Amino acid sequence: MEINIICPIHICSETGRPYYYMESIRVYGTPNFEVPKEYRRYINQCGDIYHAYTTRRFEDWYKGNQMSVLSFLDGYPKWSDIWRCFEYEFDWTEVEHDQFKKALTWFADYGIDFLVVWT
């Protein structure tokens, strides 16, 4: 499974210019930001562990493969819930779980409508 944090860039059908949303307001151009180094590893990830954060977590009420970072954080599981999902040991720790949440919080607090997308 792959999971990515993306910044969707739209194209205006009237002007042909790119835009994105910042705090639900349309902003023309492309965003200028830099993700802190400690959170960059969580931008593009791959591994079975992420099923516990996505399909297993949201399958009862959400059938898609993407959602806003804010919505993803609203359903962010406790470490004990993640740990219970697995029958065998993964190379994923509670520290990484907490750091992933901090990264998502940084994206949510930045104000751009970032998305979490998974396959």
PALOSE-946357 format. One record per atom (N, C-alpha, C, O, CB): residue in one letter; x, y, z. Coordinates in pm, whole numbers, plus 32768, in hexadecimal, padded with zeros to 4 digits. Each point is the difference from the previous one (the first is absolute). Glycine has a CB too. Layout:
<nodes>
AXYZ;...
</nodes>
This chain:
<nodes>
M80547F8A8000;M7FAC80768000;M8058807B8000;M806880058042;M7EE17F808037;E808C80DF7F3C;E804380827FFF;E7FA48067803C;E7F867FFA7FEE;E81017FC77F45;I7FB3809F8114;I7FB580708037;I8053807E7FE9;I807980028018;I7F147F6B8097;N803080FB7F23;N8045807C7FDD;N7FB380788034;N7F857FFD800B;N80DC7F967F29;I7FE780D580EC;I7FC38081801F;I801A80597F88;I807280127FD6;I7FAE7FD48128;I7F7380527ECB;I800F804F7F86;I7FC1808A8012;I7FAD80178058;I80527F177F1F;C802B812C8032;C7FC780867FF9;C7FC0800B7F76;C804680157F9D;C806680518106;P7ED07F8D7F56;P7FC080037F7D;P8006808B7FC1;P7FE180658040;P7F887EE28009;I80C180BC7F3B;I8001807C7FB2;I7F917FF27F98;I7FFE7F9E7FB4;I80FE808B8070;H7EAC80347FD8;H7F9080007FA3;H802080607F8F;H805D80508009;H7EFD7F7880AF;I805980307EDD;I800F805E7F90;I7F7880407FE9;I7F9B7FBB7FEF;I81217FBD7FA6;C7F42810B806C;C7F85804B7FEE;C7FD37FF67F6E;C804D801F7FA6;C7FF2807F8116;S7F467F377F2E;S7FCE7FF27F77;S7FE480877FBE;S7FF780077F85;S7FA67F1D80BC;E80568145800C;E7FE880857FC7;E808280477FDC;E8009803E7F96;E7F267FCF80EF;T81347FEB7FD4;T807D80497FE9;T80727FA87FCD;T806080327FC6;T7F59806A80ED;G803C7EE27F63;G806C7FA57FDA;G807480038063;G80667FC07FE9;G7F5980617F2A;R80328027815B;R806A800E8063;R7FF47F95806D;R7F917FD48020;R807881237FB1;P806A7EE08068;P7FFB7FA1806F;P7FD180448080;P801480788015;P80A67F037F82;Y7F08803580BF;Y7FD980328083;Y7FFC7F8D8064;Y7FFE7F8B7FDA;Y7F7E81307FBC;Y80827F6880E8;Y7FF47FA0806E;Y7FA780428069;Y7FDF80757FF5;Y81067F217FDD;Y7EF7801E8092;Y7FAD8036806B;Y8053800F807E;Y80487FA58029;Y7EEC7FF27F73;M80BF80DE80A0;M8040801A8081;M7F928030805D;M7FC480697FEB;M811F7FD17FAC;E7F057F7680D2;E7F94801D805E;E7F7D80157FB5;E7FB5805E801C;E80F180098084;S7F417F407F00;S7F857FFC7FAF;S7FED807A7FA5;S7F9180177FCF;S800C7F6480E7;I80CC80D27F33;I7FFB80727FA4;I80557FDE7F87;I80707FCE800E;I7F6D80D880B0;R7FEF7F747ECB;R804A7FE67F85;R807180657FF3;R7FEA80798005;R7F467F287F8B;V814B802B805E;V807780547FF2;V803E7FDF7F79;V80237F8D7FE6;V8004807C8117;Y7FE8805B7EAD;Y803A7FE87F7C;Y80987FFC800A;Y803D8049804E;Y7EFF80297F44;G80FF7F37801E;G80907FEA8000;G801E7F77803B;G7FA77FAB800A;G8084814D800B;T80507EF58011;T80277F838040;T80318021808D;T803D80698016;T80017F2C7F0A;P7FA98012813E;P8027801E808A;P80977FFF8013;P80487FB77FBC;P7EE07FE78091;N810580B28010;N808E80068021;N800F7FD48092;N7FE3804D805B;N8049806F7EFB;F80027ECB80BF;F80137FCD8087;F80747F9E7FFF;F80297FCF7F97;F7EE2805080A0;E81287FC4803F;E80697F9C8010;E7FDF7FAB8079;E7FF480338070;E80BA80647F24;V7F437EE98056;V7FE07FA3806B;V807D7FEF8057;V806C7FE77FCC;V7EE67FA07FA4;P80A080868114;P80737FEA8058;P803E7F767FEA;P7FBA7F9E7FE5;P7FDE80FD80C4;K80E97F617F64;K804B7F857FE4;K7FCD7F87804D;K7FFB7F927FCA;K80CA80FD8008;E7F147F8480AC;E7FD57F8E8052;E7F7D7FC37FD2;E7FDE7F918029;E809980D88096;Y7F3D7FDF7EED;Y7F807FCC7FD1;Y80047FCE7F70;Y7F9F7FC67FD1;Y7FF480D780CA;R80D97F777F20;R80077FDC7F71;R7FF37F6B7FE7;R7FCB7FD97F98;R80C580EC8047;R7F9D7EE9807B;R7FF67F6F7FE9;R7F707FD07FFA;R7FE57F947FCC;R80F6805080A7;Y7EC8806C7FC3;Y7F747FD98003;Y7FB280307F86;Y7F887FE77FF7;Y8086801D8101;I803380417EAC;I7FBC80337F89;I7FDD7F8E7FA1;I7F8F7FF97FCF;I80EB80E18048;N7FE47ECE7FCF;N7FED7F8C7FA8;N802E7F85804B;N80767FF1801D;N7FAA809B7F10;Q7F827F1B80F2;Q801E7F8B8050;Q7FCA7F837FBD;Q7FA480057FAF;Q805980878121;C803E7F047F55;C7FD37F817FC7;C800E7F95806C;C80667FF98045;C7FDE804D7ECF;G7F567F6680F9;G80087F92805E;G7F777FD3802F;G7FA0804E7FFE;G813D8005804A;D7F1B7F317FE2;D7F817FC8802F;D7FCB8044807D;D7F887FFD8019;D80BD7F2B7F84;I8012811580B2;I7FD68043807A;I7F9580687FE5;I7FAB80198056;I81387FC08009;Y7F1F80647F2B;Y7FA5806F7FE4;Y7F707FD47FE8;Y7FA580537FFE;Y811C80257FA2;H7F287F06804F;H7F767FCE7FFA;H7FB8801F8083;H7F88801A8001;H80BF7F2D7F60;A800280B5810C;A7FC3801B8082;A7FD58093800E;A7FA88020804F;A80E47F2A8013;Y7FB2810D7F51;Y7FDF808E8004;Y7F9780267F98;Y7FC3806B8009;Y81247FC2804A;T7F037F7D7F4B;T7FA880257F90;T7F8D7F9E7FF2;T7F978014803D;T812B80537F4F;T7F4F7F318025;T7F907FA77FDF;T7FC27FBF807B;T7F867FF98009;T80E67FDD7F1D;R7FE27FFB8136;R7FC87FC28079;R7FBC8068805A;R7FA27FE08047;R81117F707FAE;R7F7D81288006;R7FCD80698057;R7F7D803C7FCD;R7FA5801C804E;R814680157FF4;F7F0D7FE17F3A;F7F91804A7FC8;F7F9E7FAB7FB0;F7F9E80357FCB;F80FA808C802E;E7F7F7EBD7FFD;E7FB07FAD7FA5;E7F6C7FFC8024;E7FAD7FE87FA7;E811D7F918034;D7F12809B80A2;D7F737FFA8027;D7FAD80737FC8;D7F887FF07FE7;D80C17F9D80E7;W7FF480E67F1F;W7FB180757FD6;W8039804B7F89;W7FBE80587FC9;W7FFB7FBB8120;Y80C17FCB7EEE;Y803F804B7F93;Y803B7FA07F9B;Y80537FAC8024;Y7FDF81138078;K7FA57F4C7EE8;K802C7FA07F9A;K806980397FA0;K80297FBA7FA3;K7EF77FDE806E;G810C80E18002;G805F803F7FA5;G80907FDD801F;G801D7FAA8053;G7F43810E7F92;N80F97F8D7FD8;N808F7FEA8018;N804980848018;N807A80087FF1;N7F7B7F2B7F81;Q7FC0813480B3;Q803F807D8026;Q7FA38050805A;Q7F867FF07FFB;Q80FE80127F2E;M7FB78053812A;M7FB2805B8053;M805B8070802E;M807B7FF77FF6;M7EEC7F4F8056;S805D81247FE4;S804F80708031;S80547FD38077;S7FDD7FA28047;S7F7481027F69;V811D7FA08063;V80547FE28074;V7FB080148081;V800F7FB2805E;V80C080947F22;L7EDC80208083;L7FAE80188077;L7FA47F8B801F;L7FF57FD58073;L8014811F7F5C;S7FB47ED87FCA;S7FA87F8C8015;S80507F86802A;S7FD57FB38056;S7F8C80A97F00;F81137F92806D;F80567F8F8023;F8029800A8093;F80007F9B8047;F805480577ECB;L7FCE8085811B;L80248013808D;L7F8A7FE6805D;L80127FCC806E;L809980DB7F4B;D7EDE7F7E801B;D7F8A7FE88052;D7FEE7F6B801F;D7FCF7FDC806B;D7FC680EE7F30;G80937EE18007;G7FF67F708015;G80827FBE8025;G800C7F867FFA;G7F3D807C7F66;Y811B804F80C8;Y80837FC78020;Y7FF67FA28077;Y7FCE8026806A;Y80A380A87F3B;P7FC07EB8804A;P7FF07F9A8069;P806280118074;P806780437FF3;P7F467F237F5E;K8031805D811E;K805C7FF58070;K80667F957FDD;K7FE67FA87FAE;K7F6980A180FB;W81257FBE7F96;W80677F9C7FE8;W7FCD7F748022;W80207FA07FB9;W8091810D8077;S7F027F468039;S7FCD7F7B8026;S7FA77FC57F93;S7FFE7F867FEC;S800D80BD8105;D7FAB80127EC8;D7FAD7FD07F91;D80567FD07F8B;D7FE07F9C7FC0;D7F6B81028086;I81217FAA7F9F;I805B7FD77F93;I80417F7B8024;I80067FA57FAE;I8027814E8015;W80047F0480B6;W80487F88802B;W7FA87F847FF7;W80317F957FDE;W805B80F880BA;R7EF57F7F7F87;R7FA37F8F7FFD;R7FE27FCE7F74;R7FD17F8F7FEF;R7FCD80C980E2;C807A7FF97ECA;C7FE07FDB7F76;C805C7F957FC6;C7FE17FC57F99;C7FC881218049;F80C77F01805F;F80647FAB7FC2;F80167F7F804A;F80067FFB807B;F806480CF7F2F;E7FA27ECD8008;E80187F7B8038;E80947FE48010;E80277FA48049;E7F05800F7F4F;Y8126809B8024;Y80907FEE800B;Y80408089800B;Y7FC080667FE7;Y80397EC37F95;E808480D980A9;E8044807D801F;E8025804F7F83;E802C7FC87F9C;E802C7FCD8132;F7F9780ED7F3B;F8025805B7F95;F80718059802E;F801480158077;F7F037FE67F2F;D813280397FF9;D806B805F801E;D7FC3808C8007;D801D80577FAE;D80917F167FDE;W7EFE80A780D8;W7FB7807F8014;W7FEB800D8095;W7FCE7FA48041;W7FBD80537EDA;T809B807A811B;T7FFB80108091;T7F9B806B8029;T7FCB804A7FAC;T81257F708060;E7EF7804C8074;E7FA780678035;E8039808B7FE7;E7FB5805F7FEA;E7FFA7F0080C5;V80D480AE7F55;V804180817FE3;V7FE2802B7F71;V7FE180747FE7;V80D77F5880BF;E7F527FD67EFB;E7FE080207F74;E7F6C80237FEF;E7FDC805A7FB5;E80DD7F0E8000;H7EF2804F8091;H7F71801B8000;H7FE58090802D;H7FB480497FC1;H801B7EC2806D;D8070811C803F;D7FEF80888035;D803C80697FA3;D7FC8806C7FF0;D803B7F3680F7;Q806E803E7EDD;Q8041805E7FA4;Q7FAD80117F80;Q7FF8806E7FCA;Q80EA7F4F8093;F7EE17FD87F74;F7FA780087F8C;F7F8D805F801F;F7FDA80527FAC;F80637EC1800F;K7F8B80E380BC;K7F94805A8028;K803180918006;K7FB8805B7FD8;K7FDC7EE980AA;K80E480D17FB0;K803880888004;K801180387F73;K7FE680767FE8;K80907F5280EE;A7FB67FE37ECE;A800F802B7F75;A7F7780277FC7;A7FF3806A7FC2;A80D77EFF8020;L7ED380448032;L7F79801E7FCF;L7FCC8082803E;L7FBF80507FBD;L80157EBB8025;T8049810A809C;T7FD6807B8044;T804480797FC3;T7FC180697FF1;T801A7F1680E1;W80A580757F0A;W8046806F7FBE;W7FB880237F7D;W7FE780757FE4;W80F67F438083;F7F027FE27F49;F7FBB80187F81;F7F7780408019;F7FD9805D7FB9;F809F7EE07FDF;A7F41809380CC;A7F7A8036801E;A80098091802F;A7FAD80537FDB;A80057EC68062;D80B281058013;D800E80878037;D803680657F9A;D7FF480788014;D80317F2080C9;Y801680377EB7;Y803C805B7F9D;Y7F9580537FB9;Y801B80707FD4;Y80A27EED800B;G7ECC806E8014;G7F94804B7FC5;G7FDE7FDA7F71;G7F9380207FD0;G80B0809580C4;I80167F077F27;I7FE47FD07F79;I7FAF7F7F800E;I80167FB2805C;I80BF80B77F44;D7ECE7F828006;D7FAB7F898007;D80497F857FC8;D7FE07FCF7F94;D7F5580C48056;F812C7F3C8063;F804B7F887FDB;F7FA57F878008;F7F9F7FFE804C;F813880698008;L7F497F347F5C;L7FB57F827FFF;L805B7F8D8026;L807880037FE8;L7EED80577F67;V805F7F3E80ED;V80427F7F8013;V7FC27FA37F97;V7F867FF37FF9;V80A680328105;V80297F9C7EB2;V7FD57FA97F93;V80437F798013;V80777FF98020;V7F6980CC7F42;W7FD37ECE808A;W803B7F7B800E;W7FCF7FA27F92;W7F9980177FC1;W8077800D8137;T803F7F717EF4;T7FDC7F9B7F9B;T7FDB7F7F8045;T7FDF7F9E7FBD;T80B980CD7F9B;
</nodes>
